[in-house]
Amino acid sequence: MIRETLDPSSPHAMVIVTPSEGISFQRRLTPSGDGEAATISGIHTPYWGRLTRQGNTSMTEHSPDGSAWSGFNSGGSSVTIPMSTGSHSGLTLTSHNPNAFTAATFSGVAATGNGRGALADLRG
């Protein structure tokens, strides 16, 4: 996930891989704006997701093995999300149930960048 600020209503971009509901490119383009998503069903963990930010453009890709990458053709692979250069990045995890705990193993995580762009490969 890359987000402009730590505020819950912050613009953001993220790739989510679920055990049973597919892989999703989720984003919020403006502060307090509505969220958008492009989801590909039939994909389940373990699977690779890649989120790249170049300036104000965030792009996502997915891969079964971390070597052959495909874009999110349905709903777009890239989107312009204006963010300050001091944005934040990290890993996200949810059970989608406020009464349940959850756990996941992340492996092969890498982040590169110079503050203007970032690349993170995540395998959930």
C-alpha positions in Angstrom: 0.0 0.0 0.0 1.1 3.5 -0.8 -0.8 6.4 0.8 -0.3 10.2 0.9 -0.7 10.5 4.7 -1.5 8.3 7.7 -5.0 9.9 7.9 -7.7 7.2 7.2 -9.3 9.3 4.4 -5.9 9.8 2.6 -5.5 9.1 -1.1 -3.9 5.6 -1.6 -3.2 2.7 -3.9 -2.9 -0.9 -2.9 -2.8 -4.5 -4.2 -4.8 -7.0 -2.2 -4.4 -10.8 -2.7 -7.0 -12.9 -0.9 -7.2 -16.6 -0.2 -10.4 -17.1 -2.1 -11.8 -13.8 -3.6 -9.1 -12.9 -6.1 -6.6 -10.1 -6.5 -7.6 -6.4 -6.4 -6.2 -3.0 -7.2 -7.9 -0.7 -4.8 -7.4 3.1 -4.6 -8.8 6.4 -3.5 -8.0 9.3 -5.8 -8.7 12.3 -3.6 -8.9 13.0 0.2 -12.1 11.6 1.6 -13.1 10.5 -1.9 -14.9 7.2 -2.8 -12.8 4.1 -3.2 -12.4 2.3 -6.5 -11.3 -1.2 -7.3 -10.4 -3.5 -10.2 -10.6 -7.2 -9.1 -9.7 -10.4 -10.9 -11.5 -13.4 -9.5 -10.2 -16.9 -9.6 -6.8 -16.0 -8.2 -5.9 -17.0 -4.7 -2.9 -17.1 -2.4 0.0 -17.7 -2.7 0.3 -15.1 -5.5 2.4 -12.1 -6.3 1.2 -8.5 -6.6 3.3 -5.5 -7.6 2.6 -1.9 -7.0 4.7 0.8 -8.7 4.5 4.5 -8.2 6.1 6.9 -10.7 5.3 10.5 -9.8 1.5 10.6 -9.5 0.9 7.4 -11.4 0.3 4.2 -9.6 0.5 0.9 -11.5 -0.3 -2.6 -10.5 0.6 -6.0 -11.9 0.2 -9.6 -10.8 2.0 -12.9 -11.3 1.7 -16.5 -10.2 5.4 -16.9 -9.7 7.0 -13.4 -9.4 8.7 -13.6 -12.8 6.0 -13.2 -15.5 3.8 -10.1 -14.8 0.4 -9.1 -16.2 -1.5 -5.9 -15.7 -5.0 -5.4 -14.4 -6.7 -5.2 -17.8 -10.2 -5.0 -16.4 -10.7 -1.6 -14.7 -7.2 -0.4 -15.7 -3.7 -1.2 -14.5 -2.6 2.4 -13.8 -4.3 5.5 -12.4 -3.2 9.0 -11.6 -3.4 9.7 -7.8 -1.9 13.1 -6.8 0.3 12.5 -3.7 2.9 14.6 -2.0 6.5 13.3 -2.3 6.4 12.4 1.5 4.0 9.6 1.0 4.0 6.4 3.1 4.2 2.7 2.1 3.7 -0.5 3.9 1.9 -3.9 4.0 -1.8 -4.3 4.8 -3.7 -7.2 6.3 -7.4 -7.6 7.3 -9.8 -10.3 8.3 -12.8 -8.3 7.0 -14.4 -9.2 10.3 -13.9 -6.8 13.2 -14.5 -9.7 15.7 -11.8 -12.0 14.2 -8.0 -12.1 14.3 -6.1 -13.0 11.2 -2.5 -13.8 10.2 -0.6 -13.9 7.0 3.0 -14.6 5.9 4.6 -12.1 3.5 7.7 -13.3 1.7 9.9 -11.9 -1.1 9.0 -8.3 -0.1 11.2 -5.7 -1.7 10.9 -1.9 -1.9 13.1 0.4 -4.0 12.9 4.1 -4.8 14.3 7.5 -4.3 11.3 9.2 -2.7 9.6 10.0 -6.0 8.8 6.5 -7.0 8.6 3.1 -5.2 8.3 -0.5 -6.2 7.1 -3.2 -3.9 6.7 -6.9 -4.7 4.4 -8.7 -2.3 3.6 -12.4 -2.1 0.7 -13.1 0.2 
